Amino acid sequence: MNLDVNSVVVITGASSGLGAALATNAASRGCTVVLVARRADRLQSVADAVTQRGGRAFCIVADVSQESECNRVIGEVIASHGRIDVLINNAGRGNMNSVEDTPTEQWRSMFAVNVDSVFWLTARALPHMRARNAGSIVAISSVAGRYGHPFNAAYVAAKHAVVGFIAALRTELVGTNINATVVCPAGITTEWGDVTEGGSIGALYGAAIPRSRTIARESGLATAPLSRMMSADECATVIIDAVLAGRSDDVFTHTGTKDIAVQTVQDRCAQEDRFEALWLAMRQAYDSSHGTT
């Protein structure tokens, strides 16, 4: 599909990080970019950047973990612009807790922001796309939506649900000019890892990665095949390129992560063995941070 001055691109979680990078990338093509997030001050900063890059910005302050707010977002976009060409479901948040330490409210929060919002916004946007028989729906999942990671099971489960939702949606869109794409990034250099519920998952990885190398060396285990961190702008470019491509396969932004996902399907035990030193190090780091060692 084309993105140009006539296109309306809706991006949730647009106040920082990947969402902001996606907004400025779309703006460079002259699009109208609808910025959706909870933080009004941050949204305005991104709106200014969108204008500077040649786009038009329209801000909606909303909490997409609430169904009524998702309904309002789509209603306001249609009322103001009459169309939605691209809906990028980017809003999301992680958690950091063992399964037994995860409170029920945290589990539900993970699904509300990461999964429910994708369903509500997509379901409301689809009739308008069907009326024009055109559009693109993108959902940002994660490599955590394709294979397991410890101490954020609620997030991992939610991101697996996003992958399944988009897979089902694609079957309903066969024969139309509406595309649905799931994106599975690995690490991105944003604040995301430090604002996870229950504590910083970024800090946990930061403590565990060097420890895992020692464990691997002393135990004769493999060193976990970690991909390099990407900038938000690098990741946004990969995602917008997928939108422009039209119908595309699931998008793995980081080199090597698709191979790990495929191995997980073919032989989960082998995939887990590759990461054993890191998972053991994360257990040690988690126990240490929780005073259980």
Secondary structure, DSSP 8 states (H G I E B T S, - for coil): ---STT-EEEEESTTSHHHHHHHHHHHTTT-EEEEEES-HHHHHHHHHHHHHTT-EEEEEE--TTSHHHHHHHHHHHHHHHS--SEEEE-----B-B-GGG--HHHHHHHHIIIIIHHHHHHHHHHHHHHHHT-EEEEEE--GGGTS--TTBHHHHHHHHHHHHHHHHHHHHTTTSSEEEEEE----BSSSGGGS-BTS-HHHHHHHHHHHHHHHHHHHT---------B-HHHHHHHHHHHHHH-S---B--STTHHHHHHHHHH-HHHHHHHTHHHHHHHHHHHHHHTT--
